[in-house]
Amino acid sequence: MNLEMAWASWYSVIRLHTIPLWQPWICGGYPILAHPESRILTPFFLLHLIFGPVVGLHIEVIAHLAIGFAGAYFLARTLDISPIGATACAGTFMGSSWYYLHMAAGHVVFLGYVYAPWILALFNLAVTATPKTTRNLMLAAAALLTLVFFEGGTVYPLPQTFLLLSVFAVLVMVERLSFRPLLILAGIAVLTLIFSLPKLIPMVLTIKVSRPWPNNELNPLSLMLQFLFSRNQLLERPPITPWGFWEYGAYITPVFAAFALGGALLNFRRALPWLLLAGLLFITAMGNAGFAMGDMGQYTPWVQLHRLPVWSEMRLPSRFLMLFTLTIGVLAGFGADWLSKRKSTFSKPAVIFLLGAALLDCWLVVTPNFHWISEYPAPGELSPNVFSLTDNNIPCDQINRGTTPSH
């Protein structure tokens, strides 16, 4: 699906010399610009134009891996965490299996999650900055939120990232006893809305129906522990839920988990906002706990979110685990930072050794999923005839000529 849209966009520009507004080769045609998951209004579209849609998509996956790692590192540094602790934060976030599983499953629209640490970091800096610097930081944060939207993150990455930012703003407001964080949040929201109009307007005019989804999905604690700590994070793992494991895996290596626990206990005051965020995301990722909580289950975050527009159409609460790993990363950064600054001669070398062992463990556990990204060889010459309907393998040229079976 991603290659179909990417190819149509590339073909429209390179071969037809037109703005890629429409995909005419699949299923009678559908819009590109107005499609919620279209990805043509980003700087990364230049990679497609230069290298082609296949190579361009693969480069994007690697580039966003670097962006997410750097963003988590930057976020930790804005929280006055040392470089060692910042590396633990970045390793927890981008060393988790969620990214590799979703990319292996073809969920390119989830690339936008990697901007979440950058957005939180810019907001955090804006809270204490001068008025001029605050405006610039707000513009940058809004630009990144818009980029999440333009990269196809309309349904999950954008709402979830903004929700995380909103709760963080409330916690900072309470901590500082000031309404400044909420004013900054409102400014970022307005700027994001304005920046998003080139895609938002045609998208709203095109989409005429909604797709409410039941809120009864539940991930019990026993499964949540498997999602986070099982070392079997392979895409082909037998499903233990109605969906494939790529929708659930978010591996946190034991070393980073220990760092996070230490950060929460040893730096409790600094870690408290992130501990609250982690708890909220974890409970939300469990879904509808009504089966276990009785009548109290109707007050769980997942159920309450489903009462709101847009959120009512979401499924798979486990997708909140992607941002959960970021909050755990910050806690791990606090823990590694505290331990590395002990007066003992062996404190810093020991933390560095554990950090290296944790990164190696993440590499061994999560990266095997990357082979699925290139499992199917790209065709030598992409054309409308290459693509076909998955279910009945009808070539697109037959679709366009109207020669398909009646069904």
C-alpha positions as CSV (number, residue, x, y, z in Angstrom):
1,M,0.0,0.0,0.0
2,N,2.8,2.4,0.9
3,L,4.7,1.6,-2.3
4,E,1.5,2.1,-4.4
5,M,1.0,5.6,-3.1
6,A,4.7,6.4,-3.2
7,W,5.0,5.2,-6.7
8,A,2.0,7.1,-7.9
9,S,3.4,10.3,-6.4
10,W,6.8,9.8,-7.9
11,Y,5.4,8.9,-11.3
12,S,3.1,11.9,-11.3
13,V,6.1,14.3,-10.8
14,I,8.9,12.6,-12.7
15,R,7.0,11.1,-15.7
16,L,3.8,13.2,-15.9
17,H,5.2,16.5,-14.5
18,T,2.1,17.2,-12.4
19,I,1.4,17.7,-8.8
20,P,0.5,14.3,-7.2
21,L,-3.1,14.9,-6.3
22,W,-4.6,11.7,-7.5
23,Q,-3.8,7.9,-7.7
24,P,-5.7,6.8,-10.8
25,W,-4.2,3.3,-11.1
26,I,-5.7,1.4,-8.1
27,C,-9.3,0.5,-7.5
28,G,-10.7,3.2,-9.7
29,G,-8.5,5.9,-8.2
30,Y,-8.3,7.7,-4.9
31,P,-6.9,11.1,-3.7
32,I,-3.3,11.5,-2.7
33,L,-3.0,14.9,-1.2
34,A,-6.4,14.6,0.6
35,H,-5.5,11.1,1.8
36,P,-4.9,11.0,5.6
37,E,-1.9,8.8,5.1
38,S,-0.3,10.6,2.1
39,R,3.3,11.7,2.6
40,I,4.1,14.1,-0.2
41,L,4.3,17.3,1.8
42,T,7.6,16.5,3.5
43,P,11.2,17.1,2.8
44,F,11.7,13.3,2.6
45,F,9.6,13.2,-0.6
46,L,12.8,14.6,-2.3
47,L,14.4,11.2,-1.5
48,H,11.7,9.6,-3.6
49,L,12.2,12.0,-6.5
50,I,16.0,11.5,-6.4
51,F,16.3,7.7,-5.7
52,G,12.9,6.4,-6.6
53,P,10.0,5.3,-4.3
54,V,11.5,2.0,-3.3
55,V,15.0,3.2,-2.2
56,G,13.4,6.5,-0.9
57,L,11.2,4.6,1.5
58,H,14.0,2.5,2.7
59,I,16.2,5.5,3.3
60,E,13.4,7.2,5.2
61,V,13.2,4.2,7.7
62,I,16.9,4.6,8.5
63,A,16.8,8.4,8.6
64,H,13.9,8.4,11.1
65,L,15.7,5.9,13.3
66,A,18.5,8.4,13.6
67,I,16.1,11.3,14.1
68,G,14.3,9.4,17.0
69,F,17.6,8.5,18.7
70,A,18.9,12.1,18.5
71,G,15.6,13.5,19.6
72,A,15.4,11.4,22.8
73,Y,19.0,12.3,23.5
74,F,18.2,16.0,23.1
75,L,15.2,15.7,25.3
76,A,17.2,14.2,28.1
77,R,19.8,16.9,27.8
78,T,17.1,19.6,28.1
79,L,16.2,17.9,31.4
80,D,19.8,18.4,32.6
81,I,20.6,14.7,32.2
82,S,24.3,13.9,31.5
83,P,25.4,12.5,28.1
84,I,25.6,9.0,29.6
85,G,22.0,9.2,30.9
86,A,20.9,10.8,27.6
87,T,22.2,7.9,25.7
88,A,20.3,5.5,28.0
89,C,17.1,7.6,27.2
90,A,17.7,7.4,23.5
91,G,18.6,3.7,23.6
92,T,15.4,2.9,25.5
93,F,13.2,4.7,23.0
94,M,14.7,3.8,19.7
95,G,16.2,0.5,20.9
96,S,12.7,-0.7,21.6
97,S,11.1,-3.2,19.2
98,W,8.1,-1.1,18.4
99,Y,9.8,0.8,15.6
100,Y,11.3,-2.3,13.9
101,L,8.1,-4.3,14.2
102,H,5.9,-1.6,12.7
103,M,8.3,-0.8,9.9
104,A,8.6,-4.5,9.1
105,A,4.8,-4.7,9.0
106,G,4.7,-1.8,6.5
107,H,3.4,0.9,8.9
108,V,5.3,3.7,7.4
109,V,2.8,6.2,8.7
110,F,4.1,5.6,12.2
111,L,7.4,7.2,11.4
112,G,6.0,10.4,12.9
113,Y,6.4,9.0,16.4
114,V,10.1,9.7,16.3
115,Y,9.4,13.5,16.5
116,A,7.7,13.2,19.9
117,P,10.9,13.7,21.9
118,W,11.9,16.7,19.8
119,I,8.5,18.3,20.4
120,L,8.6,17.7,24.1
121,A,12.1,19.1,24.3
122,L,11.2,22.3,22.4
123,F,8.2,22.8,24.7
124,N,10.3,22.2,27.8
125,L,12.8,24.8,26.6
126,A,10.1,27.3,25.7
127,V,8.7,27.3,29.3
128,T,11.8,29.0,30.6
129,A,13.0,30.9,27.6
130,T,12.9,34.6,26.8
131,P,9.8,35.8,24.8
132,K,11.6,36.0,21.5
133,T,13.2,32.5,21.9
134,T,9.8,31.2,23.1
135,R,8.2,32.2,19.9
136,N,10.9,30.5,17.9
137,L,10.6,27.4,19.9
138,M,6.8,27.4,19.5
139,L,7.2,27.7,15.8
140,A,9.6,24.8,15.7
141,A,7.4,22.6,17.8
142,A,4.4,23.4,15.6
143,A,6.4,22.7,12.5
144,L,7.3,19.3,13.8
145,L,3.7,18.5,14.7
146,T,2.7,19.6,11.2
147,L,5.4,17.3,9.8
148,V,3.9,14.4,11.7
149,F,0.6,15.2,10.0
150,F,2.2,15.6,6.6
151,E,4.0,12.3,7.0
152,G,0.7,10.4,7.3
153,G,0.5,10.4,11.1
154,T,-3.1,11.8,11.1
155,V,-4.8,9.1,13.1
156,Y,-2.3,7.8,15.7
157,P,1.1,9.6,15.9
158,L,-0.4,13.2,15.8
159,P,-3.2,12.8,18.3
160,Q,-1.2,10.7,20.7
161,T,1.9,13.0,20.6
162,F,-0.3,16.1,21.2
163,L,-2.1,14.3,24.0
164,L,1.3,13.5,25.6
165,L,2.4,17.1,25.2
166,S,-0.9,18.4,26.7
167,V,-0.6,16.2,29.8
168,F,3.0,17.2,30.2
169,A,2.0,20.9,29.9
170,V,-0.5,20.4,32.7
171,L,2.1,18.7,34.9
172,V,4.6,21.5,34.3
173,M,1.9,24.1,35.0
174,V,1.2,22.5,38.4
175,E,4.9,22.1,39.2
176,R,5.6,25.8,38.4
177,L,2.2,27.2,39.6
178,S,2.0,29.2,36.3
179,F,-0.3,29.3,33.3
180,R,2.6,30.0,31.0
181,P,2.9,26.3,29.9
182,L,-0.8,26.2,28.9
183,L,-0.4,29.4,26.9
184,I,2.6,28.0,25.1
185,L,0.6,24.8,24.4
186,A,-2.3,26.8,23.0
187,G,0.0,28.8,20.8
188,I,1.6,25.6,19.4
189,A,-1.8,24.1,18.7
190,V,-3.0,27.2,16.8
191,L,0.3,27.4,14.8
192,T,0.0,23.7,14.0
193,L,-3.5,24.1,12.7
194,I,-2.5,27.0,10.5
195,F,0.6,25.1,9.1
196,S,-1.6,22.0,8.4
197,L,-4.2,23.8,6.3
198,P,-2.7,22.8,2.8
199,K,-3.5,19.1,3.6
200,L,-6.2,19.5,6.3
201,I,-8.7,21.4,4.1
202,P,-8.8,18.9,1.2
203,M,-8.7,16.0,3.6
204,V,-11.7,17.3,5.6
205,L,-13.6,18.1,2.4
206,T,-12.9,14.5,1.1
207,I,-13.7,12.4,4.1
208,K,-17.4,12.3,4.6
209,V,-17.8,9.3,6.9
210,S,-16.5,8.2,10.3
211,R,-15.5,4.7,11.4
212,P,-16.3,4.3,15.1
213,W,-14.5,1.4,16.7
214,P,-15.5,-0.6,19.8
215,N,-13.6,0.3,23.0
216,N,-13.7,-3.2,24.4
217,E,-10.1,-4.2,23.6
218,L,-8.2,-5.3,26.6
219,N,-4.5,-6.1,27.2
220,P,-4.2,-7.8,30.6
221,L,-1.1,-7.2,32.7
222,S,0.2,-10.7,31.9
223,L,0.3,-9.8,28.2
224,M,1.7,-6.3,28.8
225,L,4.7,-7.8,30.5
226,Q,5.3,-10.1,27.5
227,F,5.0,-7.1,25.1
228,L,7.6,-5.2,27.1
229,F,10.0,-7.8,28.4
230,S,9.9,-10.9,26.3
231,R,13.0,-11.3,24.1
232,N,10.9,-13.0,21.4
233,Q,10.0,-9.8,19.5
234,L,9.9,-11.3,16.1
235,L,7.3,-10.3,13.5
236,E,6.6,-13.9,12.7
237,R,5.9,-14.8,16.4
238,P,2.7,-16.7,16.7
239,P,-0.1,-14.3,17.6
240,I,-1.2,-14.3,21.3
241,T,-4.0,-11.7,20.6
242,P,-6.4,-11.1,17.7
243,W,-3.7,-9.0,15.9
244,G,-0.1,-9.8,14.9
245,F,2.6,-9.2,17.4
246,W,3.8,-6.2,15.5
247,E,0.9,-4.3,17.1
248,Y,2.1,-5.1,20.7
249,G,5.9,-5.5,20.9
250,A,7.7,-2.6,22.7
251,Y,10.8,-4.3,24.1
252,I,12.6,-2.7,27.1
253,T,15.8,-4.5,28.0
254,P,16.2,-5.3,31.7
255,V,19.2,-3.0,32.1
256,F,17.2,0.0,30.9
257,A,14.2,-1.1,33.1
258,A,16.5,-1.2,36.1
259,F,17.9,2.2,35.3
260,A,14.3,3.5,35.0
261,L,13.4,2.0,38.4
262,G,16.4,3.6,39.9
263,G,15.7,6.9,38.3
264,A,12.1,6.9,39.7
265,L,13.3,6.0,43.2
266,L,16.5,7.9,43.5
267,N,15.4,11.1,41.7
268,F,11.8,11.0,42.6
269,R,11.1,14.7,42.5
270,R,12.6,15.2,39.1
271,A,11.2,12.0,37.8
272,L,7.7,12.5,39.1
273,P,6.1,14.1,36.0
274,W,7.6,11.4,33.8
275,L,6.5,8.7,36.2
276,L,3.0,10.0,36.0
277,L,3.1,10.1,32.2
278,A,4.5,6.6,32.1
279,G,1.7,5.4,34.3
280,L,-1.0,7.1,32.3
281,L,0.3,5.7,29.0
282,F,0.6,2.2,30.5
283,I,-2.9,2.2,31.8
284,T,-4.2,3.5,28.5
285,A,-2.3,0.9,26.6
286,M,-4.1,-1.8,28.6
287,G,-7.4,-0.7,27.0
288,N,-10.7,-1.4,28.5
289,A,-10.1,-2.8,31.9
290,G,-13.8,-3.1,32.7
291,F,-13.6,-6.9,32.6
292,A,-11.2,-6.8,35.5
293,M,-12.5,-3.6,37.3
294,G,-16.2,-4.0,37.0
295,D,-18.1,-0.7,36.9
296,M,-14.9,1.2,37.5
297,G,-13.6,0.1,34.0
298,Q,-15.8,2.8,32.4
299,Y,-13.5,5.5,33.9
300,T,-10.3,4.1,32.3
301,P,-8.5,6.5,30.0
302,W,-9.0,4.3,26.9
303,V,-12.8,4.3,27.4
304,Q,-12.9,8.0,28.1
305,L,-10.9,8.9,25.0
306,H,-13.3,6.9,22.9
307,R,-16.1,9.3,23.8
308,L,-14.3,12.0,21.8
309,P,-14.2,12.7,18.1
310,V,-11.3,11.1,16.2
311,W,-10.4,9.1,19.2
312,S,-13.6,7.1,18.9
313,E,-12.3,5.7,15.6
314,M,-9.1,4.4,17.1
315,R,-8.3,0.8,17.9
316,L,-5.4,-1.1,19.4
317,P,-4.6,0.7,22.6
318,S,-1.3,-1.1,22.7
319,R,-0.1,1.6,20.2
320,F,0.4,3.9,23.2
321,L,3.3,1.7,24.2
322,M,5.4,3.5,21.5
323,L,5.3,6.7,23.5
324,F,5.5,4.8,26.8
325,T,9.0,3.7,25.9
326,L,10.0,7.4,25.6
327,T,8.8,8.1,29.2
328,I,10.6,5.1,30.5
329,G,13.6,6.3,28.5
330,V,13.6,9.6,30.4
331,L,13.4,7.7,33.7
332,A,16.2,5.4,32.6
333,G,18.2,8.6,31.8
334,F,17.7,9.9,35.4
335,G,18.8,6.5,36.8
336,A,21.9,6.2,34.7
337,D,22.8,9.8,35.3
338,W,22.5,9.3,39.1
339,L,24.6,6.2,39.1
340,S,27.3,7.5,36.9
341,K,27.9,10.5,39.2
342,R,28.6,8.4,42.4
343,K,32.0,9.1,44.0
344,S,33.1,5.5,43.5
345,T,35.9,5.0,41.0
346,F,33.9,2.3,39.3
347,S,30.6,4.0,39.0
348,K,30.9,5.6,35.6
349,P,32.8,2.7,33.9
350,A,30.2,0.3,35.3
351,V,27.3,2.4,33.9
352,I,29.0,2.7,30.6
353,F,29.6,-1.1,30.4
354,L,25.9,-1.7,31.3
355,L,24.8,0.8,28.8
356,G,26.8,-0.9,26.0
357,A,25.4,-4.3,27.1
358,A,21.9,-2.9,27.0
359,L,22.3,-1.4,23.5
360,L,23.8,-4.7,22.3
361,D,20.9,-6.6,23.7
362,C,18.4,-4.3,21.9
363,W,20.3,-4.7,18.7
364,L,20.2,-8.5,18.9
365,V,16.5,-8.6,19.9
366,V,14.9,-6.0,17.6
367,T,16.9,-5.6,14.4
368,P,16.2,-9.1,12.9
369,N,12.8,-7.7,12.0
370,F,14.4,-5.4,9.5
371,H,14.9,-8.2,7.0
372,W,11.1,-8.2,6.4
373,I,11.4,-4.7,5.0
374,S,13.4,-6.0,2.1
375,E,11.9,-9.5,1.9
376,Y,10.2,-8.9,-1.4
377,P,12.6,-7.7,-4.2
378,A,11.6,-4.5,-5.8
379,P,10.6,-4.8,-9.5
380,G,13.1,-3.5,-11.9
381,E,10.7,-1.1,-13.7
382,L,7.8,0.2,-11.7
383,S,4.6,0.7,-13.8
384,P,0.9,0.5,-13.2
385,N,0.9,-3.1,-14.3
386,V,3.2,-4.1,-11.3
387,F,0.5,-3.4,-8.7
388,S,-2.4,-5.7,-8.2
389,L,-5.2,-6.2,-5.7
390,T,-3.9,-8.4,-2.8
391,D,-7.0,-10.5,-2.4
392,N,-7.6,-11.7,-6.0
393,N,-4.4,-10.7,-7.8
394,I,-6.1,-8.7,-10.5
395,P,-3.6,-6.6,-12.5
396,C,-4.3,-2.9,-12.4
397,D,-4.5,-2.6,-16.2
398,Q,-7.5,-4.9,-16.1
399,I,-9.0,-2.7,-13.4
400,N,-8.6,0.3,-15.6
401,R,-10.0,-1.4,-18.7
402,G,-13.0,-2.7,-16.7
403,T,-12.2,-6.4,-17.5
404,T,-12.1,-7.6,-13.9
405,P,-14.5,-10.3,-12.7
406,S,-17.9,-9.0,-11.7
407,H,-17.1,-9.4,-8.0
